[in-house]
Amino acid sequence: MVKVRVKQVQKFREAQNSPKDAIVHFENVSKKYGKSTVLNHINFSLHRGELVGLIGPSGSGKTTLFKLLLEFIQPDEGMILFKDSTFTHRSGFASQDYSFYPLLTVKENFEYFGTMAGLSRKMISSKLHELLSLVGLSRAVLTAAGRLSGGMKRRLDLALALLADPDFLIVDEPTTGLDVITKKQIWELIADINRKGTTILVSSHDLPEVQQYCSSILFIHNKEILSSSMLQEKINTLKTANLEQLFRSLVNA
Amino acid sequence: MRRFLASLQKNARNLLRNWTTLSVIFIGPFLLLMILVIAYSNDLHGVQVGYVEDALAPSSGGNSVIIGKSSVVSENSLFPSSWSVIKMGSLSDCYEKLKAEKVHLCVYHSDKGVEMFYDPAREEVGIILIADIRHNLALLEEQRIRSQTGEVLDDIRSANYFFEQSKNLGKKLQGDLSNADASLVTAQDQIVSARANISTQLVQLAQTRERLVYYNGSIQNPYLNNIALTRANLAGTRNQLVWLQNQAGQNAAVKVAIAQAIAQIDSADLTLLQADGDLRSAQTDLAAGIANIDSARESLVNADKALAKTSDEIVQARVTIQDRQEEVSDLLTHLDEEQAKFSKIGNRNVDDLVGFKQADIYSVDQPGQVSPRQGDIKYKVPTILAMLAMFVSIILSNILFQEEVHGKAYLRNRLMRFRGNTVLFIGSLLLTAVFITLLESLLFLVIAHLSFSFGAWSLMPVMFALFLMISVYCVFGLIIGYFISDKASSLLACVFFILINILLGGIFVPAEKIIFPMSTVSQILPISSTIEVLEENLFHGVVGSSVTGILWYLALILVVSLIVLVIVSVLRRPETM
């Protein structure tokens, strides 16, 4: 059974029927900033090994969802159930921009974040070669991170996110501002990481790629979340050709 | 510890690879000291003074003209040659120029003296100029008093010479009187001796007279009486013989024998007559001798009386001499006293009596050497250093904090969920900021030392005080960062906080001008205490107890601010995304 980390004990019992194979489950989670509701009673689960695409218009609450997942903030209502109490400790994050020190070299960033993650020097060295090889940055090991190209920065960010062997990886808009080729490379990399067993939640506006690479999709709209099945229903109902058309029709509606 | 060291290493790399921070750290001290060395001097430049001379002002009389233009002051003696003096027709013209900042000071000069007017908005320069003019006025006044005092002293010295002469004369008179007294004593002794001799002579004369009277009496009786009796007997006998002879008639033999006897009687009578004559002559001589003795006695008695009178006169004279001697002695004593009074002043020089109207200013670092009026620029070093350290520590810690919190890597750091993450985060930022600022301060100190050659060089308390102050201000920089999340606003708040410290720290406005309760705030500010420690150590070589208290105080402030920082860091965790 899932191990639950909640603050509202009363709702603990109500959540007993959460999916057994979920690593994290949102149950009626609401979040407000002041009087403005960002997320309203959302329900969804993330399952081990999934590559989940999170889509939604700008300002729809994707970042708030990430914050909730990473326990940076707490829900105002509802609860978030984690499979493991160390879920957030074993989560990785690759941000929309990048999350490393641009003045440090790639190697120094690895050494710093590796040390912070509690890895030994040997382990860091090993991870450095393994992950840089994975993301294709082996030649840039001594380059200042800030001097890398946009695509390389994203790759480095992904590599750093994988440094502590996370079970769950959040990737926030990894391809924004990248050219088509690099975009594809990044999506391939994400898919590759997922194939190695890491559960990934990736937010993106690249709807075709999301549709192509993700095993399931979450669509945040009107402060609510639509799951893959619900989206398929919508596609069928609205008779749209693809996800992009559905997105447009929903957002415009 | 590995994490902490890694964090420090990362911070150091970030700082040292950032040209902006690098330039602040390493060029900043050079730049500040270059400004100190090249831009400033100890004197004022471009001074313009409006000078209004009131020639028509009525004379206020001799007493009030202490420094009157007519007697002492001239325009040239009032102002240093480096000043530009603009003569103006009226005081109101000068006021206008003063208000328009065309002149730094208005000087109104009348018979009553010198009046000065300054612009409170430029008080510091105005007061320096006024101090200079006052200094010149004081020097002129001093010269005048010195001159007059010199003249008075000369008079006193003349009087002193007169006293000396009088004393010498008095002493000579005293000697003469003593000699006269001694002569009188001798005369008196001689009189006593003479009178004693007279007395002896009188006694002897009396005895002689007695003997003469006795002898005279003895001549009469029995000698003359016996002679007369004998002669009478002889005459009786002769008569008898003559009778007998006549009786004997013719008896020649008898007659002859009687004749012979009568002859013999006549011879004897003649002898007796001669003896009587001699005796009577002797008697006369004795009488004359007695008369002579009487006469001599009388003369001696008269002489004795004369001597006695003389003796009395001598005694009187001696009394008079003693009186005069006492008088001369009193006079000498008085002269001594008066001379002592005059000597007390007369022996002093003008410097002793006049002193200095403009007190000389001596630097505590250079005793005996008059220090520059406006102070050596090197004495600004502790203030500049403290300000630099305060500025850099607050700004640097705040920037480091903001760079971390708003930086790309903060999110990843937040995801590193290990125990003590916050402490490590704050601690490494704090230590980095403190270390870098301390390094910069040390660099500043070294350059300042090379530029200005401080007399004392006690580095330990200086660095310790700087360390404590820097730590406190770094903590403040972090606290501000926690309270104000926006980068620009946070920096603005830091600048505002720095300004408060500068205003209340006694840097631009002396702490002595700050009133309660702000004076208490001023005392609490770490920068005030640090400047105190720096000044004591860098310039005066004061170490030990005098700064220990301040260091303890700074340490206490640091502990309190650290506690506040910890509380704030718990209560106000920065947003991540």
Interface residues (C-beta under 8 A of the other chain):
Chain A: T63 F66 K67 L70 F72 T88 H89 S91 G92 F93 S95 D97 Y98 S99 F100 Y101 P102 L103 L104 E108 N109 E111 Y112 F113 T115 M116 A117 G118 A144 L160 A161
Chain B: R2 R3 A6 S7 Q9 K10 R13 N14 R17 N18 G407 K408 A409 Y410 L411 R412 N413 R414 L415 M416 R417 F418 E575 T576 M577
